[in-house]
Amino acid sequence: MTSLSDIYSSLPEAIDPKGADTKTVAEADFNARHWSSPVPGPLKPGSAEHKRAVAEMFRDTFNPYKPSVIEWPKLDPETLKRVTSLPIWDIAVQTEGKARLRMAAYARMIDDPDMKDALSRNAWEENRHKEVLSKLVEAYDIKMAPEPPYIEPRDTEWAYLVTGFSECVDSFFAFGLFALAQRSGFFPAELIETFEPVMQEECRHILLFANWLAWHRATMPLWQRPWFELRVLAVWVFLVYERIGLATSIDADGNVQEQDNNFTVSGAKDVANVDISLRDMIDLCLSENERRFSGYDPRLLRPKLAPNLARFLRLFLRRPSGARALETPA
């Protein structure tokens, strides 16, 4: 049986950008954000054309940046304090550590070669995200709690669904928070640019998950559908429960640290030095979500639940008197 670490640590055609010129890196970044299938007509979930398009999208949009050659910008003391005090680092590192394992475990059990390839690449990219975060933590001397052992999930499908749906929700709000941090100038532009490829990769990940989900539903036997949909409902109940509270961990000095599971929803005050209403924050998340998906073939499905819930909530919100949305910088 294939080791999970073999799946999430191996990508033979990865390019080392240390030897790539600026033009090559720029082309890779553009290609990571723009892709269309040459196949004409609709891409119906469950069809061979849809499945191949999903796998080709994920392979063709691969960005070959390498964490070990990222040049982390030097931060002034005030900015360094902002970065190191964000209540996310333990959960972020541990989440990526679990995600790579869960993606690899599910990829191992898939028989279809196209989907197996796509999910194996996804596992590799989750592992790279963990490396990026680990390099950041090292560069800025962020105190971390000891990482728990990463254990292969006993219920592989459940673990994969939890990770996939969680990323769909978290990424929607993270897109808005990232744009807010950029537009407010609260963090240096160099740091924002360093994380930009990671944010776009999250967009690709949830694009893959949404289309895998549609393919999986369309190809499974009808008698399995009721149980699967019950599991999906149970995953959402679990995720709501998980985000109600705080995760507690012990840092390197033995102190209790509370890590906010709901930071992607409530973290605007930590990434910007401006007040922004909930309505404006929702608008920003919606526009950024649309922008990040805009370069991919519109026939591929997009995650819908988080954007639709945000639009529904927006119907009941008014912009505070005198408030205005942040303008997009030139």
C-alpha positions as CSV (number, residue, x, y, z in Angstrom):
1,M,0.0,0.0,0.0
2,T,1.3,3.5,-0.9
3,S,2.5,5.5,2.0
4,L,0.5,8.8,2.5
5,S,3.8,10.7,2.8
6,D,4.8,9.4,-0.6
7,I,1.6,11.0,-2.1
8,Y,1.8,14.4,-0.4
9,S,5.6,14.8,-0.8
10,S,6.1,13.8,-4.4
11,L,5.5,15.8,-7.5
12,P,8.0,14.8,-10.2
13,E,7.5,17.7,-12.6
14,A,7.8,20.5,-10.0
15,I,10.0,23.4,-11.2
16,D,12.5,25.0,-9.0
17,P,11.9,28.8,-9.5
18,K,15.4,29.6,-8.1
19,G,16.7,29.1,-11.6
20,A,13.7,30.6,-13.4
21,D,13.8,34.0,-14.9
22,T,11.2,36.7,-14.1
23,K,9.3,36.0,-17.3
24,T,8.9,32.3,-16.5
25,V,7.7,33.0,-13.0
26,A,5.2,35.6,-14.3
27,E,3.9,33.2,-16.9
28,A,3.4,30.5,-14.3
29,D,1.5,32.9,-12.1
30,F,-0.8,33.9,-15.0
31,N,-1.4,30.3,-16.0
32,A,-2.3,29.5,-12.4
33,R,-5.2,32.0,-12.6
34,H,-6.5,31.4,-16.2
35,W,-7.6,28.1,-17.7
36,S,-10.3,27.0,-20.2
37,S,-11.0,23.5,-21.6
38,P,-10.7,23.2,-25.4
39,V,-13.6,20.8,-25.4
40,P,-16.7,22.4,-26.8
41,G,-20.2,22.2,-25.3
42,P,-21.3,21.7,-21.7
43,L,-19.2,20.0,-19.1
44,K,-21.8,17.8,-17.4
45,P,-20.8,16.4,-14.0
46,G,-20.4,12.7,-14.2
47,S,-19.3,12.8,-17.9
48,A,-15.8,11.8,-19.0
49,E,-15.3,15.3,-20.5
50,H,-16.1,17.0,-17.1
51,K,-13.8,14.7,-15.2
52,R,-10.9,15.1,-17.6
53,A,-11.4,18.9,-17.6
54,V,-11.2,19.0,-13.8
55,A,-8.0,17.0,-13.7
56,E,-6.5,19.0,-16.6
57,M,-7.4,22.3,-14.9
58,F,-5.7,21.3,-11.7
59,R,-2.6,20.1,-13.5
60,D,-2.2,22.9,-16.0
61,T,-2.7,25.7,-13.4
62,F,0.1,24.4,-11.1
63,N,2.3,27.2,-9.8
64,P,5.9,26.1,-9.2
65,Y,6.9,28.5,-6.4
66,K,9.1,26.9,-3.8
67,P,8.9,27.7,-0.1
68,S,12.6,27.4,0.5
69,V,13.5,30.3,-1.8
70,I,10.8,32.7,-0.6
71,E,12.4,35.9,0.6
72,W,10.5,37.0,3.7
73,P,10.5,40.8,4.0
74,K,12.1,42.4,7.0
75,L,9.4,43.9,9.2
76,D,9.6,46.9,11.4
77,P,8.9,46.2,15.1
78,E,5.2,47.4,15.0
79,T,4.4,45.3,11.9
80,L,6.2,42.3,13.3
81,K,4.1,42.5,16.5
82,R,0.9,42.6,14.3
83,V,2.0,39.5,12.5
84,T,3.1,37.5,15.4
85,S,0.1,38.4,17.5
86,L,-2.5,37.1,15.0
87,P,-4.4,34.3,16.7
88,I,-4.1,31.9,13.8
89,W,-0.7,30.4,13.5
90,D,-1.1,27.2,15.5
91,I,-4.4,26.3,13.9
92,A,-3.1,27.3,10.4
93,V,-0.1,25.0,10.6
94,Q,-2.0,22.1,12.1
95,T,-4.9,22.5,9.7
96,E,-2.5,22.2,6.7
97,G,-0.8,19.2,8.3
98,K,-4.1,17.4,8.7
99,A,-5.3,18.5,5.2
100,R,-2.3,17.0,3.4
101,L,-2.9,13.7,5.2
102,R,-6.6,13.6,4.5
103,M,-6.2,14.5,0.9
104,A,-3.6,11.9,0.4
105,A,-5.7,9.2,2.2
106,Y,-8.7,9.9,0.0
107,A,-6.6,10.0,-3.2
108,R,-5.2,6.6,-2.3
109,M,-8.7,5.0,-2.2
110,I,-9.9,6.5,-5.5
111,D,-9.7,4.2,-8.5
112,D,-10.3,6.7,-11.3
113,P,-6.9,7.8,-12.5
114,D,-7.9,11.4,-13.4
115,M,-9.4,12.2,-10.0
116,K,-6.6,10.3,-8.2
117,D,-4.0,12.4,-9.9
118,A,-5.9,15.7,-9.1
119,L,-6.4,14.8,-5.4
120,S,-2.8,13.6,-5.1
121,R,-1.6,17.0,-6.4
122,N,-4.0,18.7,-4.0
123,A,-2.4,16.8,-1.1
124,W,1.1,17.9,-2.4
125,E,0.0,21.5,-2.4
126,E,-1.4,21.3,1.1
127,N,1.9,20.0,2.2
128,R,3.6,23.0,0.5
129,H,1.2,25.3,2.3
130,K,2.4,23.8,5.6
131,E,6.0,24.4,4.5
132,V,5.2,28.0,3.6
133,L,3.7,28.6,7.0
134,S,6.6,26.8,8.8
135,K,9.1,29.0,6.9
136,L,7.1,32.2,8.0
137,V,7.0,31.0,11.6
138,E,10.7,30.4,11.5
139,A,11.5,33.7,9.8
140,Y,9.6,35.9,12.3
141,D,10.2,33.7,15.4
142,I,6.6,33.1,16.1
143,K,6.1,31.1,19.3
144,M,4.2,27.9,18.5
145,A,2.6,25.1,20.5
146,P,4.1,21.7,19.9
147,E,2.5,20.1,16.9
148,P,0.3,17.0,17.6
149,P,1.0,13.8,15.8
150,Y,-0.7,13.6,12.4
151,I,-2.7,10.4,12.4
152,E,-4.2,8.8,9.3
153,P,-8.0,9.2,9.4
154,R,-10.0,6.2,10.3
155,D,-13.0,7.4,8.3
156,T,-11.3,8.7,5.1
157,E,-14.4,10.0,3.3
158,W,-15.6,11.9,6.4
159,A,-12.2,13.5,6.9
160,Y,-12.0,14.5,3.3
161,L,-15.5,16.0,3.3
162,V,-14.8,18.0,6.5
163,T,-11.6,19.4,5.0
164,G,-13.2,20.2,1.7
165,F,-16.3,22.0,3.0
166,S,-14.2,23.8,5.6
167,E,-11.9,25.1,3.0
168,C,-14.9,26.3,0.9
169,V,-16.2,28.4,3.8
170,D,-12.8,29.6,5.1
171,S,-11.5,30.6,1.7
172,F,-14.5,32.7,0.9
173,F,-13.9,34.9,4.0
174,A,-10.2,34.7,3.7
175,F,-10.3,36.2,0.2
176,G,-12.1,39.2,1.7
177,L,-9.7,39.5,4.7
178,F,-6.7,39.3,2.4
179,A,-8.0,42.0,0.2
180,L,-8.8,44.1,3.2
181,A,-5.3,43.8,4.5
182,Q,-3.9,44.8,1.1
183,R,-6.2,47.8,0.6
184,S,-5.7,49.1,4.1
185,G,-2.0,49.0,3.9
186,F,-1.9,47.6,7.5
187,F,0.7,45.0,6.4
188,P,3.6,45.7,3.9
189,A,3.0,45.1,0.3
190,E,5.9,42.7,0.1
191,L,4.3,40.4,2.7
192,I,1.0,40.5,0.9
193,E,2.7,39.6,-2.4
194,T,4.5,36.7,-0.8
195,F,1.2,35.1,0.3
196,E,-0.7,35.9,-2.9
197,P,0.1,32.6,-4.7
198,V,-1.1,30.7,-1.6
199,M,-4.4,32.5,-1.7
200,Q,-4.9,31.7,-5.3
201,E,-4.1,28.1,-4.7
202,E,-6.9,27.9,-2.2
203,C,-9.2,29.1,-4.9
204,R,-8.1,26.2,-7.1
205,H,-8.5,23.8,-4.2
206,I,-12.1,24.6,-3.6
207,L,-12.8,24.7,-7.3
208,L,-11.5,21.1,-7.5
209,F,-13.5,20.1,-4.4
210,A,-16.8,21.6,-5.8
211,N,-16.3,19.7,-9.1
212,W,-15.2,16.5,-7.4
213,L,-18.3,16.6,-5.3
214,A,-20.5,17.0,-8.3
215,W,-18.7,14.2,-10.1
216,H,-18.9,11.9,-7.1
217,R,-22.6,12.5,-6.7
218,A,-23.3,11.9,-10.4
219,T,-21.3,8.7,-10.6
220,M,-22.2,7.0,-7.3
221,P,-25.0,4.3,-7.3
222,L,-28.4,5.8,-6.5
223,W,-28.8,3.6,-3.4
224,Q,-25.7,5.2,-1.9
225,R,-27.0,8.8,-2.4
226,P,-29.3,9.0,0.7
227,W,-26.5,7.9,3.1
228,F,-24.0,10.2,1.4
229,E,-26.3,13.3,1.7
230,L,-26.9,12.5,5.4
231,R,-23.1,12.5,5.8
232,V,-22.8,15.8,4.1
233,L,-25.5,17.3,6.4
234,A,-23.7,15.9,9.4
235,V,-20.4,17.5,8.2
236,W,-22.1,20.9,8.1
237,V,-23.5,20.4,11.6
238,F,-20.0,19.5,12.8
239,L,-18.4,22.6,11.1
240,V,-21.0,24.9,12.7
241,Y,-20.3,23.4,16.1
242,E,-16.6,23.6,15.6
243,R,-16.7,27.3,14.7
244,I,-18.8,28.3,17.7
245,G,-15.9,28.1,20.1
246,L,-12.2,28.5,20.5
247,A,-9.5,25.9,20.2
248,T,-7.1,25.9,23.1
249,S,-3.4,24.9,22.8
250,I,-0.2,25.2,24.8
251,D,2.6,27.4,23.4
252,A,6.3,26.7,23.5
253,D,6.6,28.3,27.0
254,G,3.8,26.2,28.5
255,N,1.2,29.0,28.4
256,V,-2.4,28.4,27.3
257,Q,-3.2,30.0,24.0
258,E,-6.6,30.4,22.5
259,Q,-6.7,30.0,18.7
260,D,-9.8,31.4,17.0
261,N,-11.4,28.7,14.7
262,N,-13.6,31.5,13.4
263,F,-10.9,34.0,12.5
264,T,-11.7,34.0,8.8
265,V,-15.2,35.3,9.7
266,S,-14.3,37.7,12.5
267,G,-10.7,38.7,11.9
268,A,-11.2,42.1,10.0
269,K,-10.1,44.1,13.1
270,D,-6.8,42.1,13.1
271,V,-5.8,42.7,9.5
272,A,-6.7,46.4,8.9
273,N,-6.5,49.7,10.7
274,V,-9.9,50.8,9.5
275,D,-13.5,50.2,10.6
276,I,-15.6,48.2,8.1
277,S,-19.2,47.3,8.4
278,L,-20.4,43.7,8.1
279,R,-22.3,44.7,4.9
280,D,-19.1,46.1,3.3
281,M,-17.1,43.1,4.4
282,I,-19.6,40.8,2.8
283,D,-19.4,42.9,-0.4
284,L,-15.7,42.6,-0.4
285,C,-15.7,38.8,0.1
286,L,-18.2,38.4,-2.7
287,S,-16.3,40.6,-5.2
288,E,-13.0,38.9,-4.3
289,N,-14.6,35.5,-4.6
290,E,-15.8,36.4,-8.1
291,R,-12.5,37.9,-9.1
292,R,-10.4,34.9,-8.1
293,F,-12.7,32.5,-9.9
294,S,-13.1,34.7,-13.0
295,G,-10.1,33.3,-14.9
296,Y,-11.3,29.7,-14.9
297,D,-13.6,28.0,-17.4
298,P,-17.1,29.1,-16.4
299,R,-18.4,25.6,-17.2
300,L,-16.7,24.3,-14.1
301,L,-18.8,24.5,-10.9
302,R,-18.0,27.0,-8.1
303,P,-18.7,26.5,-4.4
304,K,-22.1,28.2,-3.8
305,L,-23.1,27.8,-0.2
306,A,-20.9,30.4,1.5
307,P,-21.6,33.1,-1.2
308,N,-25.3,32.4,-1.2
309,L,-25.5,32.6,2.6
310,A,-23.6,35.9,2.5
311,R,-25.9,37.3,-0.1
312,F,-28.9,36.3,2.0
313,L,-27.5,37.9,5.2
314,R,-26.7,41.0,3.2
315,L,-30.4,41.5,2.5
316,F,-30.9,42.3,6.2
317,L,-27.9,44.6,6.7
318,R,-27.7,48.4,6.1
319,R,-24.5,50.3,5.7
320,P,-23.9,52.5,8.8
321,S,-24.5,56.2,8.3
322,G,-21.4,57.9,6.8
323,A,-19.7,54.6,6.2
324,R,-18.2,53.7,2.8
325,A,-16.5,50.7,1.3
326,L,-12.8,50.5,0.9
327,E,-11.7,51.6,-2.5
328,T,-9.6,49.3,-4.7
329,P,-6.0,50.8,-5.0
330,A,-4.8,51.7,-8.4
